[in-house]
Amino acid sequence: MKLYDSIGPNPRIVRIFIAEKGIEMPKQWVDLRGGENREADHLKAQSAWPMPTLELDDGSYLSEITAICEYLEETKPEPAMIGSTPKERAECRMWTRRVDLNICEPVANGYRFGEALKFLRSEFRWSRKPRGA
């Protein structure tokens, strides 16, 4: 496995999860501000390459924090980070969803539509085209 890593809270969560599980894997830094995730090499594997992205041993890719962490939890169940019983896992998923919807999303939108709006409006960054296209 290989973790494609970058700036931001989402990759940090996965890095912490991997560290707490004691999993060793190669990591590759992706420069989001420079548009590296929109270059042709990255787009071949997965459009727009959200960060973080986990490349599996079979060459497939997973992105999104919850999917990556649950995959790692199932492939290396000890120490249990998401719960040891169906009830514990359900409660963990419930609280994860509540935090995502009621805390993370409003904070991220506040940034996106506030401070970051000027940065995001630049012609290069607003475009969905790969660099050099």
DSSP file with accessible surface (Angstrom, degrees, kcal/mol):
  #  RESIDUE AA STRUCTURE BP1 BP2  ACC     N-H-->O    O-->H-N    N-H-->O    O-->H-N    TCO  KAPPA ALPHA  PHI   PSI    X-CA   Y-CA   Z-CA
    1    1 A M              0   0   55      0, 0.0     2,-0.3     0, 0.0    55,-0.2   0.000 360.0 360.0 360.0 155.7    0.0    0.0    0.0
    2    2 A K  E     -A   55   0A  60     53,-2.0    53,-3.3    23,-0.2     2,-0.5  -0.994 360.0-141.5-145.5 135.0    1.0    3.6   -0.6
    3    3 A L  E     -Ab  54  27A   0     23,-2.5    25,-2.7    -2,-0.3     2,-0.7  -0.855   6.0-150.2-100.5 124.5   -0.5    6.8    0.8
    4    4 A Y  E     -Ab  53  28A  18     49,-3.4    49,-1.6    -2,-0.5     2,-0.2  -0.871  31.5-171.3 -90.3 117.5   -0.8    9.9   -1.4
    5    5 A D  E     + b   0  29A  10     23,-2.8    25,-2.9    -2,-0.7     2,-0.3  -0.684  16.8 155.2-116.8 158.1   -0.6   12.7    1.1
    6    6 A S        -     0   0    0     -2,-0.2    25,-0.1    23,-0.2     6,-0.0  -0.916  45.3 -57.2-161.7-171.9   -1.0   16.4    1.1
    7    7 A I  S    S+     0   0   68     23,-0.4     3,-0.1    -2,-0.3    44,-0.1  -0.290  82.4  63.4 -73.2 162.8   -1.8   19.5    3.2
    8    8 A G  S  > S-     0   0   37      1,-0.1     4,-1.3     2,-0.1    -2,-0.1  -0.217  89.4 -76.6 110.3 165.8   -5.1   19.8    5.1
    9    9 A P  H  > S+     0   0   96      0, 0.0     4,-2.2     0, 0.0     5,-0.2   0.832 117.2  61.7 -70.6 -32.9   -7.0   18.1    7.9
   10   10 A N  H  > S+     0   0   71      1,-0.2     4,-1.7     2,-0.2     5,-0.2   0.959 106.7  42.6 -64.6 -49.9   -8.2   15.1    5.9
   11   11 A P  H  > S+     0   0    3      0, 0.0     4,-2.6     0, 0.0    -1,-0.2   0.894 112.0  57.1 -61.5 -35.2   -4.7   13.7    5.1
   12   12 A R  H  X S+     0   0  149     -4,-1.3     4,-2.6     1,-0.2     5,-0.2   0.908 103.1  53.2 -61.9 -41.1   -3.7   14.5    8.7
   13   13 A I  H  X S+     0   0   78     -4,-2.2     4,-2.5     1,-0.2    -1,-0.2   0.933 111.0  46.1 -59.5 -44.8   -6.5   12.3   10.1
   14   14 A V  H  X S+     0   0    0     -4,-1.7     4,-2.8     2,-0.2     5,-0.2   0.912 110.7  52.7 -67.2 -39.6   -5.4    9.4    8.0
   15   15 A R  H  X S+     0   0   70     -4,-2.6     4,-2.3     1,-0.2    -1,-0.2   0.921 111.5  47.0 -60.7 -42.4   -1.7    9.9    9.0
   16   16 A I  H  X S+     0   0   84     -4,-2.6     4,-2.9     2,-0.2     5,-0.2   0.928 111.8  50.4 -64.1 -44.9   -2.7    9.9   12.7
   17   17 A F  H  X S+     0   0   21     -4,-2.5     4,-2.1     2,-0.2    -2,-0.2   0.936 111.3  48.3 -58.7 -46.6   -4.9    6.7   12.2
   18   18 A I  H  X>S+     0   0    3     -4,-2.8     5,-2.3     1,-0.2     4,-0.8   0.915 112.7  48.8 -61.6 -42.4   -2.0    4.9   10.4
   19   19 A A  H ><5S+     0   0   72     -4,-2.3     3,-0.7    -5,-0.2    -2,-0.2   0.922 110.8  49.6 -64.7 -44.3    0.4    5.9   13.2
   20   20 A E  H 3<5S+     0   0  122     -4,-2.9    -1,-0.2     1,-0.3    -2,-0.2   0.843 111.4  49.4 -65.0 -33.1   -2.0    4.8   15.9
   21   21 A K  H 3<5S-     0   0    2     -4,-2.1    -1,-0.3    -5,-0.2    -2,-0.2   0.637 110.4-125.2 -77.9 -15.0   -2.5    1.4   14.2
   22   22 A G  T <<5 +     0   0   50     -4,-0.8     2,-0.4    -3,-0.7    -3,-0.2   0.806  53.8 157.8  74.6  29.7    1.3    1.1   13.9
   23   23 A I      < -     0   0   22     -5,-2.3     2,-0.5    -6,-0.2    -1,-0.2  -0.752  29.3-154.6 -92.2 131.5    1.1    0.6   10.1
   24   24 A E        +     0   0  176     -2,-0.4    -5,-0.0    -5,-0.0     0, 0.0  -0.892  28.9 146.7-102.4 132.1    4.2    1.3    8.0
   25   25 A M        -     0   0   18     -2,-0.5   -23,-0.2   -22,-0.0     2,-0.1  -0.975  49.3 -94.9-158.5 152.9    3.7    2.3    4.4
   26   26 A P        -     0   0   83      0, 0.0   -23,-2.5     0, 0.0     2,-0.4  -0.389  38.3-156.5 -67.6 149.8    5.4    4.5    1.8
   27   27 A K  E     -b    3   0A 101    -25,-0.2     2,-0.5    -2,-0.1   -23,-0.2  -0.971   7.6-159.2-128.4 143.7    3.9    8.0    1.4
   28   28 A Q  E     -b    4   0A  60    -25,-2.7   -23,-2.8    -2,-0.4     2,-0.3  -0.991  18.4-133.6-124.6 124.9    4.1   10.3   -1.6
   29   29 A W  E     -b    5   0A 134     -2,-0.5     2,-0.5   -25,-0.2   -23,-0.2  -0.566  17.4-160.3 -75.6 134.0    3.5   14.1   -1.1
   30   30 A V        -     0   0    0    -25,-2.9     2,-1.2    -2,-0.3   -23,-0.4  -0.979  14.6-137.1-118.6 123.5    1.1   15.7   -3.6
   31   31 A D      > +     0   0   72     -2,-0.5     5,-2.4     1,-0.2     6,-0.4  -0.658  25.9 175.1 -83.3  94.9    1.3   19.5   -4.1
   32   32 A L  T > 5S+     0   0   49     -2,-1.2     3,-1.4     1,-0.2    -1,-0.2   0.891  77.9  55.7 -68.1 -39.9   -2.4   20.5   -4.2
   33   33 A R  T 3 5S+     0   0  144      1,-0.3    -1,-0.2    -3,-0.2    -2,-0.1   0.839 109.2  48.1 -63.7 -31.1   -1.6   24.2   -4.4
   34   34 A G  T 3 5S-     0   0   18     -3,-0.0    -1,-0.3    91,-0.0    -2,-0.2   0.441 116.7-115.5 -87.1  -1.5    0.6   23.6   -7.4
   35   35 A G  T X 5 +     0   0    0     -3,-1.4     3,-2.2    -4,-0.2    96,-0.4   0.645  66.8 144.4  79.9  16.4   -2.1   21.5   -9.1
   36   36 A E  G > < +     0   0   47     -5,-2.4     3,-1.7     1,-0.3     6,-0.3   0.852  66.9  62.6 -58.5 -31.9   -0.1   18.3   -9.0
   37   37 A N  G 3  S+     0   0   19     -6,-0.4    -1,-0.3     1,-0.3    11,-0.1   0.630 102.3  51.9 -70.1  -9.5   -3.3   16.3   -8.4
   38   38 A R  G <  S+     0   0   32     -3,-2.2    -1,-0.3    -6,-0.1    93,-0.2   0.280  84.2 113.8-108.4  10.0   -4.7   17.5  -11.8
   39   39 A E  S X> S-     0   0   60     -3,-1.7     4,-2.3    91,-0.2     3,-0.7  -0.458  81.8-106.1 -79.6 157.5   -1.6   16.5  -13.8
   40   40 A A  H 3> S+     0   0   66     91,-0.4     4,-1.6     1,-0.3    -1,-0.1   0.850 116.1  56.4 -54.5 -42.2   -2.0   13.7  -16.4
   41   41 A D  H 3> S+     0   0  115      1,-0.2     4,-0.6     2,-0.2    -1,-0.3   0.891 112.8  41.7 -60.2 -39.6   -0.1   11.0  -14.4
   42   42 A H  H X> S+     0   0   14     -3,-0.7     4,-1.6    -6,-0.3     3,-0.7   0.879 110.5  55.9 -75.0 -37.8   -2.5   11.5  -11.5
   43   43 A L  H 3< S+     0   0   48     -4,-2.3    -2,-0.2     1,-0.2    -1,-0.2   0.761  94.4  69.6 -69.6 -22.6   -5.6   11.7  -13.5
   44   44 A K  H 3< S+     0   0  167     -4,-1.6    -1,-0.2    -5,-0.2    -2,-0.2   0.888 108.1  35.8 -58.9 -40.2   -4.9    8.4  -15.2
   45   45 A A  H << S-     0   0   38     -3,-0.7     2,-0.3    -4,-0.6    -2,-0.2   0.859 136.5  -5.7 -84.7 -37.6   -5.6    6.6  -12.0
   46   46 A Q  S >< S-     0   0   46     -4,-1.6     3,-1.0     3,-0.0    -1,-0.3  -0.902  76.1-106.4-163.0 127.7   -8.4    8.7  -10.5
   47   47 A S  T 3  S-     0   0   98     -2,-0.3    -9,-0.1     1,-0.2    -4,-0.1  -0.327  99.5  -7.2 -63.9 134.0  -10.1   11.9  -11.7
   48   48 A A  T 3  S-     0   0   29      1,-0.2    -1,-0.2   -11,-0.1    -5,-0.1   0.270  92.2-127.9  67.1  -9.0   -9.1   14.9   -9.6
   49   49 A W    <   -     0   0    4     -3,-1.0    -1,-0.2    -7,-0.2    -2,-0.1   0.877  22.8-146.0  34.5  78.4   -7.3   12.7   -7.0
   50   50 A P        -     0   0   47      0, 0.0    -1,-0.1     0, 0.0    14,-0.0  -0.361  32.7 -84.3 -64.7 150.9   -8.9   13.8   -3.8
   51   51 A M  S    S+     0   0   20     12,-0.1    14,-0.1   -44,-0.1     2,-0.1  -0.906 105.2  35.1-111.4 139.7   -6.5   13.7   -0.9
   52   52 A P  S    S+     0   0    1      0, 0.0    12,-0.9     0, 0.0     2,-0.4   0.586  73.8 174.2 -81.1 162.4   -5.7   11.6    0.8
   53   53 A T  E     -AC   4  63A   0    -49,-1.6   -49,-3.4    10,-0.2     2,-0.5  -0.998  18.4-150.2-131.6 136.2   -5.7    8.6   -1.5
   54   54 A L  E     -AC   3  62A   0      8,-3.5     8,-2.5    -2,-0.4     2,-0.6  -0.931   5.9-151.3-108.7 121.7   -4.6    5.1   -0.7
   55   55 A E  E     -AC   2  61A  47    -53,-3.3   -53,-2.0    -2,-0.5     6,-0.2  -0.843  19.3-144.8 -90.1 123.7   -3.1    2.9   -3.4
   56   56 A L    >   -     0   0   18      4,-3.1     3,-2.1    -2,-0.6    -1,-0.0  -0.398  25.5-104.1 -85.7 165.4   -3.8   -0.7   -2.6
   57   57 A D  T 3  S+     0   0  138      1,-0.3    -1,-0.1     2,-0.1    -2,-0.0   0.765 120.2  58.4 -61.3 -25.5   -1.4   -3.6   -3.4
   58   58 A D  T 3  S-     0   0  128      2,-0.1    -1,-0.3     1,-0.0     3,-0.1   0.407 121.7-104.6 -86.1   4.0   -3.6   -4.7   -6.4
   59   59 A G  S <  S+     0   0   37     -3,-2.1    -2,-0.1     1,-0.3     2,-0.1   0.416  82.1 123.9  90.6  -2.2   -3.2   -1.2   -8.0
   60   60 A S        -     0   0   48     -5,-0.0    -4,-3.1     1,-0.0     2,-0.4  -0.403  51.7-132.0 -85.5 169.9   -6.7    0.1   -7.1
   61   61 A Y  E     -C   55   0A  62     -6,-0.2     2,-0.4   -16,-0.1    -6,-0.2  -0.944  15.0-166.4-129.0 145.5   -7.3    3.3   -5.2
   62   62 A L  E     +C   54   0A  48     -8,-2.5    -8,-3.5    -2,-0.4     2,-0.3  -0.985  12.2 178.1-123.8 139.1   -9.4    4.4   -2.2
   63   63 A S  E     +C   53   0A  21     -2,-0.4   -10,-0.2   -10,-0.2     4,-0.2  -0.855  38.3  69.9-131.6 172.8  -10.1    8.0   -1.2
   64   64 A E  S  > S-     0   0  116    -12,-0.9     4,-2.4    -2,-0.3     5,-0.2   0.494  76.9-107.8  85.4 132.1  -12.1    9.6    1.5
   65   65 A I  H  > S+     0   0   31      1,-0.2     4,-2.9     2,-0.2     5,-0.3   0.899 114.6  48.0 -54.0 -52.9  -11.1    9.4    5.2
   66   66 A T  H  > S+     0   0   58      1,-0.2     4,-2.7     2,-0.2     5,-0.3   0.923 112.3  48.4 -62.0 -44.5  -13.8    7.0    6.4
   67   67 A A  H  > S+     0   0   42      2,-0.2     4,-2.2     1,-0.2    -1,-0.2   0.929 114.7  46.0 -61.9 -44.2  -13.3    4.5    3.5
   68   68 A I  H  X S+     0   0    0     -4,-2.4     4,-2.6     2,-0.2     5,-0.2   0.952 115.2  45.3 -64.2 -49.7   -9.5    4.5    4.0
   69   69 A C  H  X S+     0   0   10     -4,-2.9     4,-2.5    -5,-0.2    -2,-0.2   0.907 113.7  48.9 -64.3 -40.1   -9.6    4.2    7.8
   70   70 A E  H  X S+     0   0   43     -4,-2.7     4,-2.3    -5,-0.3    -1,-0.2   0.899 110.8  51.3 -67.5 -37.4  -12.3    1.5    7.7
   71   71 A Y  H  X S+     0   0   78     -4,-2.2     4,-2.2    -5,-0.3    -2,-0.2   0.949 112.5  45.7 -61.4 -47.6  -10.3   -0.5    5.1
   72   72 A L  H  X S+     0   0    0     -4,-2.6     4,-2.0     1,-0.2    -2,-0.2   0.884 111.2  53.3 -64.0 -37.3   -7.2   -0.3    7.3
   73   73 A E  H  < S+     0   0   15     -4,-2.5    -1,-0.2     1,-0.2    -2,-0.2   0.902 111.6  45.5 -63.2 -40.5   -9.2   -1.2   10.4
   74   74 A E  H  < S+     0   0  141     -4,-2.3    -2,-0.2     1,-0.2    -1,-0.2   0.837 115.4  45.7 -75.0 -31.6  -10.5   -4.3    8.6
   75   75 A T  H  < S+     0   0   70     -4,-2.2    -1,-0.2     1,-0.3    -2,-0.2   0.744 130.1  24.0 -82.9 -22.9   -7.1   -5.4    7.2
   76   76 A K  S  < S+     0   0   75     -4,-2.0    -1,-0.3    -5,-0.2    -2,-0.1  -0.711  72.0 176.5-138.7  82.7   -5.4   -4.8   10.6
   77   77 A P        +     0   0   73      0, 0.0     4,-0.1     0, 0.0    -1,-0.1   0.673  42.9 109.0 -68.8 -16.2   -8.0   -5.1   13.3
   78   78 A E  S    S+     0   0  131      1,-0.2     2,-0.1     2,-0.1     3,-0.0  -0.928  73.9  29.2-114.9 136.8   -5.6   -4.7   16.2
   79   79 A P  S    S-     0   0   61      0, 0.0     2,-0.3     0, 0.0    -1,-0.2   0.587  97.6-132.8 -71.4 145.2   -5.5   -2.3   18.0
   80   80 A A        +     0   0   35      1,-0.2     4,-0.1    -2,-0.1    -2,-0.1  -0.495  34.7 167.4 -69.3 123.0   -9.2   -1.6   17.4
   81   81 A M  S    S+     0   0   70     -2,-0.3    -1,-0.2     2,-0.2     3,-0.1   0.611  77.7  38.6-108.3 -22.8   -9.7    2.1   16.5
   82   82 A I  S    S-     0   0   17      1,-0.3    10,-0.3   -13,-0.1    11,-0.2   0.527 125.4 -72.7-107.4  -8.5  -13.3    2.0   15.2
   83   83 A G        -     0   0   14      1,-0.1    -1,-0.3     9,-0.1    -2,-0.2  -0.410  23.4-123.8 129.1 154.8  -14.7   -0.5   17.7
   84   84 A S  S    S+     0   0   77     -2,-0.1    -1,-0.1    -4,-0.1     3,-0.0   0.583  91.1  45.8-103.4 -16.4  -14.5   -4.2   18.6
   85   85 A T  S  > S-     0   0   58      1,-0.1     4,-2.7     0, 0.0     5,-0.3  -0.843  89.2-107.8-123.4 162.7  -18.3   -5.0   18.5
   86   86 A P  H  > S+     0   0   98      0, 0.0     4,-2.5     0, 0.0     5,-0.2   0.904 121.1  50.7 -55.6 -39.2  -21.1   -4.1   16.1
   87   87 A K  H  > S+     0   0  146      2,-0.2     4,-2.6     1,-0.2     5,-0.2   0.935 110.3  48.1 -65.3 -45.2  -22.5   -1.7   18.6
   88   88 A E  H  > S+     0   0   89      1,-0.2     4,-2.3     2,-0.2    -1,-0.2   0.919 113.4  48.0 -62.1 -42.0  -19.1    0.1   19.2
   89   89 A R  H  X S+     0   0   78     -4,-2.7     4,-2.5     2,-0.2    -1,-0.2   0.912 111.6  49.9 -65.4 -41.3  -18.5    0.4   15.4
   90   90 A A  H  X S+     0   0   56     -4,-2.5     4,-2.5    -5,-0.3    -2,-0.2   0.920 111.1  49.0 -63.2 -43.3  -22.1    1.7   14.9
   91   91 A E  H  X S+     0   0   87     -4,-2.6     4,-2.6     2,-0.2     5,-0.2   0.914 110.7  51.0 -63.4 -40.0  -21.6    4.3   17.6
   92   92 A C  H  X S+     0   0   41     -4,-2.3     4,-2.5   -10,-0.3    -2,-0.2   0.936 111.8  46.6 -62.2 -45.2  -18.2    5.4   16.1
   93   93 A R  H  X S+     0   0   98     -4,-2.5     4,-2.4     2,-0.2    -1,-0.2   0.882 110.8  53.6 -64.6 -37.8  -19.8    5.8   12.7
   94   94 A M  H  X S+     0   0   74     -4,-2.5     4,-2.3     2,-0.2    -2,-0.2   0.953 112.6  42.5 -61.0 -49.5  -22.7    7.8   14.2
   95   95 A W  H  X S+     0   0  142     -4,-2.6     4,-2.6     1,-0.2     5,-0.2   0.882 111.8  55.0 -68.5 -35.4  -20.4   10.2   15.9
   96   96 A T  H  X S+     0   0   53     -4,-2.5     4,-2.6    -5,-0.2    -1,-0.2   0.944 110.3  46.2 -60.2 -46.3  -18.1   10.5   12.9
   97   97 A R  H  X S+     0   0  147     -4,-2.4     4,-2.7     2,-0.2     5,-0.3   0.909 112.1  50.8 -64.0 -41.8  -21.1   11.5   10.8
   98   98 A R  H  X S+     0   0  113     -4,-2.3     4,-2.6     2,-0.2     5,-0.3   0.921 112.0  46.5 -62.9 -44.0  -22.3   14.0   13.4
   99   99 A V  H  X>S+     0   0   60     -4,-2.6     5,-2.5     2,-0.2     4,-2.0   0.932 113.4  49.9 -64.1 -44.5  -18.9   15.6   13.6
  100  100 A D  I  <>S+     0   0   58     -4,-2.6     5,-2.5    -5,-0.2    -2,-0.2   0.941 119.5  35.3 -57.9 -50.7  -18.7   15.7    9.8
  101  101 A L  I  <5S+     0   0   68     -4,-2.7    -2,-0.2    -5,-0.2    -1,-0.2   0.867 127.1  34.0 -74.4 -38.5  -22.1   17.3    9.2
  102  102 A N  I  <5S+     0   0  115     -4,-2.6    -3,-0.2    -5,-0.3    -2,-0.2   0.609 133.7  13.0-100.2 -13.9  -22.4   19.6   12.2
  103  103 A I  I  X5S+     0   0  100     -4,-2.0     4,-2.1    -5,-0.3     5,-0.2   0.638 124.3  42.2-123.9 -61.1  -18.8   20.7   12.8
  104  104 A C  I  ><S+     0   0   60     -5,-2.5     4,-2.9     1,-0.2     5,-0.2   0.917 113.8  49.4 -64.0 -47.4  -16.4   20.0    9.9
  105  105 A E  H  ><S+     0   0  101     -5,-2.5     4,-2.7    -6,-0.3     5,-0.2   0.943 113.0  45.6 -62.7 -47.0  -18.7   20.9    7.0
  106  106 A P  H  > S+     0   0   70      0, 0.0     4,-2.1     0, 0.0    -1,-0.2   0.920 115.3  47.7 -62.5 -38.8  -19.7   24.3    8.4
  107  107 A V  H  X S+     0   0  104     -4,-2.1     4,-2.0     2,-0.2    -2,-0.2   0.942 113.5  47.5 -65.5 -46.1  -16.1   25.2    9.3
  108  108 A A  H  X S+     0   0   31     -4,-2.9     4,-3.2    -5,-0.2     5,-0.2   0.920 112.3  49.3 -62.4 -42.3  -14.8   24.1    5.9
  109  109 A N  H  X S+     0   0   51     -4,-2.7     4,-2.6    -5,-0.2    -1,-0.2   0.880 106.6  56.3 -66.0 -35.8  -17.6   26.1    4.1
  110  110 A G  H  < S+     0   0   51     -4,-2.1     5,-0.3    -5,-0.2    -1,-0.2   0.915 113.5  40.7 -59.6 -41.6  -16.8   29.1    6.2
  111  111 A Y  H ><>S+     0   0  119     -4,-2.0     5,-2.5     3,-0.2     3,-1.2   0.949 114.9  51.0 -70.5 -48.8  -13.2   29.0    5.0
  112  112 A R  H 3<5S+     0   0  119     -4,-3.2    -2,-0.2     1,-0.3    -3,-0.2   0.880 118.5  36.7 -57.0 -42.7  -14.1   28.1    1.4
  113  113 A F  T 3<5S+     0   0  143     -4,-2.6    -1,-0.3    -5,-0.2    -2,-0.2   0.310 127.8  35.4 -98.4  10.6  -16.6   30.9    1.0
  114  114 A G  T X>5S+     0   0   41     -3,-1.2     3,-1.0    -4,-0.2     4,-0.5   0.339 128.2   4.9-120.1-103.3  -14.6   33.4    3.1
  115  115 A E  H 3>5S+     0   0  166     -5,-0.3     4,-0.5     1,-0.2     3,-0.4   0.853 131.3  48.6 -57.3 -40.8  -10.8   33.6    3.1
  116  116 A A  H 3><S+     0   0    3     -5,-2.5     4,-3.0     1,-0.2     5,-0.3   0.659  87.0  86.1 -80.9 -13.6  -10.2   30.9    0.5
  117  117 A L  H <> S+     0   0   39     -3,-1.0     4,-1.6    -6,-0.5    -1,-0.2   0.908  90.1  48.0 -57.6 -43.8  -12.7   32.3   -2.1
  118  118 A K  H  < S+     0   0  183     -4,-0.5     4,-0.4    -3,-0.4    -1,-0.2   0.930 114.4  47.0 -62.5 -43.6  -10.2   34.8   -3.6
  119  119 A F  H >< S+     0   0   89     -4,-0.5     3,-1.2     1,-0.2    -2,-0.2   0.929 112.8  48.9 -62.6 -45.2   -7.5   32.0   -3.8
  120  120 A L  H 3< S+     0   0   59     -4,-3.0    -1,-0.2     1,-0.2    -2,-0.2   0.743 102.1  64.0 -69.8 -22.3  -10.0   29.5   -5.4
  121  121 A R  T 3< S+     0   0  163     -4,-1.6    -1,-0.2    -5,-0.3    -2,-0.2   0.590  71.5 116.9 -80.5  -9.3  -11.2   32.0   -8.0
  122  122 A S  S <> S-     0   0   46     -3,-1.2     4,-2.3    -4,-0.4     5,-0.3  -0.286  77.6-117.7 -59.1 146.1   -7.9   32.3   -9.7
  123  123 A E  H  > S+     0   0  177      1,-0.2     4,-1.3     2,-0.2    -1,-0.1   0.896 110.4  48.4 -55.9 -43.7   -8.2   31.1  -13.3
  124  124 A F  H  4 S+     0   0   81      1,-0.2    -1,-0.2     2,-0.2     3,-0.2   0.945 115.5  42.3 -64.8 -46.5   -5.7   28.2  -12.9
  125  125 A R  H  4 S+     0   0   69      1,-0.2    -1,-0.2    -6,-0.2    -2,-0.2   0.807 111.4  54.3 -74.1 -30.0   -7.2   26.9   -9.6
  126  126 A W  H  < S+     0   0  168     -4,-2.3    -1,-0.2    -5,-0.1    -2,-0.2   0.794  91.8  91.9 -75.0 -25.1  -10.8   27.2  -10.7
  127  127 A S     <  -     0   0   41     -4,-1.3    -5,-0.0    -5,-0.3    -3,-0.0  -0.395  64.0-154.2 -71.9 144.3  -10.2   25.2  -13.9
  128  128 A R        +     0   0  199     -2,-0.1    -1,-0.1     2,-0.1   -80,-0.1   0.364  61.8 113.0 -94.0   0.4  -10.8   21.4  -13.8
  129  129 A K  S    S-     0   0  143     -5,-0.1     3,-0.1     1,-0.1   -91,-0.1  -0.486  74.9-108.7 -75.4 146.0   -8.3   20.9  -16.6
  130  130 A P    >   -     0   0   41      0, 0.0     3,-1.7     0, 0.0   -91,-0.2  -0.365  48.1 -86.9 -64.4 152.8   -5.0   19.1  -16.0
  131  131 A R  T 3  S+     0   0  111    -96,-0.4   -91,-0.4     1,-0.2   -96,-0.0  -0.330 115.3  21.4 -59.8 140.3   -1.9   21.3  -16.1
  132  132 A G  T 3         0   0   93      1,-0.3    -1,-0.2    -3,-0.1   -93,-0.0   0.481 360.0 360.0  83.3  -1.8   -0.5   21.8  -19.5
  133  133 A A    <         0   0   97     -3,-1.7    -1,-0.3    -4,-0.0    -4,-0.1  -0.513 360.0 360.0 -84.7 360.0   -3.8   20.8  -21.2
